[in-house]
Amino acid sequence: MKMDLFTLVSLILIIAMLIAAVVAAEIKDLLSAAIAMGIVSLIVSILFYILQAPDVGIIPKNKAIEWGVTDRI
């Protein structure tokens, strides 16, 4: 089976995203869980950018920052 570079990079990112999501769900330390969810958000943004949807890739990161700031206020 022959894979091109696009498929290989996408597969690696999806696996990393799934690992980070499981870590975020299972970890007891809230700061570490928040960092793991930030990693998931970053990977989703990268995947959207790779899929040539940069405007969609920016939105999750901005919303995550806005919601985090809103929670603190």
Secondary structure, DSSP 8 states (H G I E B T S, - for coil): ----HHHHHHHHHHHHHHHHHHHHHH-S-HHHHHHHHHHHHHHHHHHHHHTT-HHHHHHHHHHHHHHHHHHH-
